[in-house]
Amino acid sequence: MKIINGTINSPKGFKSAGNFIGIKKQKKDLAIIYSEVDAVTAGVLTLNKVKAACVVRNQEILNSIDKIRAIVINSGNANACTGEEGKQNNVIMAQTLAKSLDIEADKVITASTGVIGVQLDTNIIVEGIKQSAKLLDINQQAGLDAAEAIMTTDTFTKNICVQIEIDKKLVTLSGIAKGSGMIHPNMATMLGFITTDAKVSQSTLNNLLKEIVDDTYNMISVDGDTSTNDMVIVMANGASECSEITENHSQFNKFKEAFYYVNEFLAKQIISDGEGATKFLEVSISGANSKDNAKKLAKSIISSSLVKAAFFGCDANWGRILAAMGYSEADFNPQSVNISFKSEAGLIDLMKNGVPISFDEEIALKILKPKHINILISLSDGNHKAKAWGCDLSYEYVKINGEYRS
């Protein structure tokens, strides 16, 4: 696998655009991703019972067809909790892009992100989509513009592109994402879009996306909130001309590894951009008696507000970690727990076989000052492991979200 300096439109047959249309005050706020041919599509959508209009419509489309042509995304307005008018405005988004590109409206996926409970201005949306469709291109700037246009409180774009060889054909996978706050396992206030010119069967793509989302995006947490608009959509248009990838393909694992890398990278980028975050935290669980229990433990630790606050204060408070493990509902033996913290400044052991270890507070402080911290938890219950990613909880997080609508 080779990591390249590509964008969402780097795979063959894809174009993209990002534009300022007037939903926000001045920043880019509309993105389009377009495949020149039908693309096999899979998606994973929010589990929040309160779903935005785009999520409801997308679920209906994904349940009825397996190929689409385009995605249109607006930022600055979530179009959630907006009733029948909001549903109709979402349909207008799809219909406007479909007409602009001469494709069927049912082959257009929509996405929105931003403030909840505000109606979209259809005059802005319609004219904005018409103008933005004219900007669709294969050049890198068009890809960078699309990545920028889906941002809300993000402080940087999240973009990744890799290449592999399948059947001696060059296959490219690219992804963009947005997300900074309202991030919690079971999807979050995040949008992720993946494009590839690989030819992949719909069932394989669907199964692969669900599996990988569960191990990547569903293992991150910024603040414990799950949004109304979350989704990850992947499009595979087959333009590379490789043979169809299924679970039985001789190079399936190569494709899976690249696909996982793209999604894990984007998930980590979201955490790195956590609202007000000063620390990137990685929890590693090993020695659990099942994969499910390992994941429960990791997610519980990374989601704990008290754990997050401790790391913001560079406090080696292992008691909060053990407490989070205890209420995780995972099956584990507390007497087998080993806890260590690791960073570029070194490693410190805090607990061995469920018994606290005396440690030097000054050394602990030194290890906890760097941005990237590894929380290492080992058990003696089995051979299963899991990882989760999160960030600390800072004063700045409260400030950002206290002033979000203004």
Secondary structure, 3 states (H helix, E strand, C coil): CEECCCCCCCCCCEEEEEECCCCCCCCCCEEEEEEEEEEEEEEEECCCCCCCHHHHHHHHHHHHCCEEEEEEEEEEECCCCCHHHHHHHHHHHHHHHHHHHCCCHHHEEEEEEEECCCCCCHHHHHHHHHHHHCCCECCHHHHHHHHHHCCCCCCCCEEEEEEEEECCEEEEEEEEEECCCCCCCCCCCCEEEEEECCCECHHHHHHHHHHHHHHCHHHEECCCCCCCCCEEEEEECCCCCCCCECCCCCCHHHHHHHHHHHHHHHHHHHHHCCCCCCCEEEEEEEEECCHHHHHHHHHHHHHCHHHHHHHHCCCCCHHHHHHHHHCCCCCCCHHHCEEEEEECCEEEEEEECCEECCCCHHHHHHHHCCCEEEEEEECCCCCEEEEEEEECCCHHHHHHHHCCCC
